[in-house]
């Protein structure tokens, strides 16, 4: 389950702050949300394996992003570690 906190930054449910109710919480940065900084968003989690999977998903399954590939000492090679869904 992913907690949707797009309109809940700073809120709580009982004595638990939003963002602590599930394994992952999504925040939106869109202009109509509580944290309007443009576009995009953020996922928070304290699960290291889930965080690594989310990072790979953000890169369409690639092991290294274009920024790191072009840094000094970087290399153009990468692997696709998580394939996308298969067409039905």
RAHU-V97903 format. One record per helix or strand. SS is the DSSP state (helix for helix, strand for strand). FROM is the first residue (numbers start at 1). LEN is the number of residues. If there is no record, write none. Layout:
ss: [SS & SS]
from: [FROM & FROM]
len: [LEN & LEN]
This chain:
ss: [strand & strand & strand & strand & strand & helix & strand & helix & strand]
from: [2 & 12 & 16 & 24 & 41 & 48 & 62 & 66 & 80]
len: [3 & 2 & 2 & 5 & 4 & 11 & 1 & 4 & 1]
